[in-house]
């Protein structure tokens, strides 16, 4: 018996939750991956997940 569990990436789950930001690299934070919101605010992926109620683990 083989059981396969697939989970969507955090970026997909954020989009489905209505997060208007986009994943990008932040030059101001030393090249870290961030979610840049339309107003220019930069959130870490974990902060964005908290804001939109998405479990990370």
Secondary structure, 3 states (H helix, E strand, C coil): CCCCCCCCCHHHHHHHCCCCCEEEEECCCCCEEEEECCCCCEECHHHHHHHCCCCCC
